Amino acid sequence: MPTMPTVTSDVTMSNSFLTETIQVYVVTRDYQRTMEGLVQTGIGP
């Protein structure tokens, strides 16, 4: 099972590929499922 990313500061995660991004808005029918997928790819929390 893959290791989940960890939060390393207020604005970064251990596998984050985005820098200097403060907010991203996403409209979705199932926000919990979407957030789980985004966190797994390094976008979040």
RABELHU-V814202 format. One record per residue. N is the residue number from 1. D_CENTER is the distance of its C-alpha to the mean C-alpha in whole Angstrom. Layout:
N&D_CENTER / N&D_CENTER
This chain:
1&18 / 2&15 / 3&14 / 4&11 / 5&8 / 6&10 / 7&9 / 8&12 / 9&13 / 10&12 / 11&10 / 12&9 / 13&8 / 14&10 / 15&9 / 16&8 / 17&10 / 18&10 / 19&12 / 20&14 / 21&12 / 22&12 / 23&11 / 24&10 / 25&12 / 26&12 / 27&15 / 28&15 / 29&18 / 30&15 / 31&12 / 32&12 / 33&12 / 34&10 / 35&7 / 36&8 / 37&8 / 38&5 / 39&3 / 40&7 / 41&7 / 42&5 / 43&3 / 44&2 / 45&4
